[in-house]
Amino acid sequence: MQSPWKVFMVAPLFFLPPLQSLASPLYEDQSRLSDSNGHTCVGCVLVVSVIEQLAQVHNSTVQGAMERLCSYLPEKLFLKTTCYLIIDKFGSDIIKLLSADMNADVVCHTLEFCKQNIGQPLCQLYPLPKAAWEFTLEKARQIVKKPPILKYSRSGSDICSLPFLAKICQKIKLAIERSVPFKDVDSDKYSIFPTLRGYHWRGRDCNDSDESVYPGRRPNNWDVHQDSNCNGIWGVDPKDGVPYEKKFCEGSQPRGIILLGDSAGAHFHISPEWITASQMSLNSFISLPTALTDELDWPQLSGATGFLDSTVGIKEKSIYLRLWKRNHCNHRDYQNIARNGASSQNLKTFIESLSRHTMLDHPAIVIYAMIGNDVCNGKRDTVPAMTTPEKFYSNVMQTLKYLNSHLPKGSHVIFYGLPDGTFLWDNLHNRYHPLGQLNKDVTYAQLYSFLNCLQVSPCHGWMSSNKTLRTLTSERAEQLSNTLKKIAAKEKFTNFNLFYMEFAFHEIIQEWQKRGGQPWQLIEPVDGFHPNEVALLMLADRLWEKVQLQWPQVLGKENPFNPQIKEVFGDQGGH
């Protein structure tokens, strides 16, 4: 599927990215041209729907709605400029079609951003027009008079084709594909820049001109002269001449947290405000440039490596923050090596972005959480494309061998099992999607069907009205989880211990219901697939409690010097 760097750096035909193109970009069959066509169609229907609803909410013309949407978008990443270019290029025909009561599906088929190929089903988000589809489409074509394929040139929509941007586009593409920071002067895999795989994803570098200085390393000469491991603890106590790192951290069993995961672990999130006309304002899109440069992921708020305060107001904290609270010497020692669309198979393409040295660095807790994409794909015939238990075993063992050659002794690896994703359909299918709440015309069942038809669904198997298919998908997920369980029970490695934990989402649902919540509130509302921030933090809390109860050695000691560290070093330089 379409890679995330393209959606960020390519000013698309539509200024908001397709809903799912970032969710699952890494399926093995990159050659499928239908993917990009499908994402273009989703993007068109999404944007035209928003324009139509803005006109309705504000009782304005379609022209006014388009201008309003552009005015909301920030200048960064050419978003506002691109929006006005789109109005100039397509606005007049969108106005004509919407004014003739054509819905977004008809508009996008007329302008040929959506296409029904010969022998393929018609893909639409909204209910079919009362008149026959072919009649409606021909009427719409007559309204715009000229075939759009001849009228519009789509070349030049790629800003990376501009000579002065070509080189930087290529560098950004490579950085994201390799899952390493774009801005990393000393090439130590750590950065002073937040996005583009910077410190939102792994601890902030404290000296980007020295490759021997980075989070997670054992201190160099007890950090007498500089903070070599970026935990904010360095220098010598003038009272007794003992280095602070030695005084506060020696014997405290420091360790880092590393996530090997997919879009769930990276915390994929599209803000409902971006597509909900009744909620849009000048403030709605402030976070969009940051989100795009983080591939629509929010690792800084994730359950595994989040370091910012929660935006949802619950008491649970990320695993990293709890490790830091347990031992302040762990400051900044986190790595979120997760990628949208990652699976046991394609992890090998970016696992080398992991930064750990067997001799120079502290041990680490590695969470292996490939929880979806080995059973999830967008193909119509989805089951044969799922990873088999035999192939899964081979993939996982290859990863473990790599980890054993890179992790310091005393590390730990925790397998996360795959979920039973049938809860998606069970709890969402008859609810209205944010795009359908205004007019009560788009349910999640309709969204799922639309994405499946276009073959761009993040998970056809679970996001389907076919109960048999949903059951088969869960059965394969259980088989893969059992494979992980057997590996954890039987395989031994010199540098780390292995553990297995069930992805017991039903326990999270039960706890949430005890607090007065509903199960659907734990799922990302726009994509209807990913666990949201509340769910991720509750899952992190459950993991922590189980580890603390059953395998306390994994977490290391509680550092009795934490109060003194805070007294001397404050926030340790922040994150």
Disulfide bonds with the S-S distance in Angstrom:
Cys41-Cys114 1.97
Cys44-Cys108 1.97
Cys70-Cys83 1.86
Cys123-Cys453 1.95
Cys160-Cys169 2.12
Cys206-Cys230 2.14
Cys249-Cys329 2.00
Cys376-Cys459 2.12
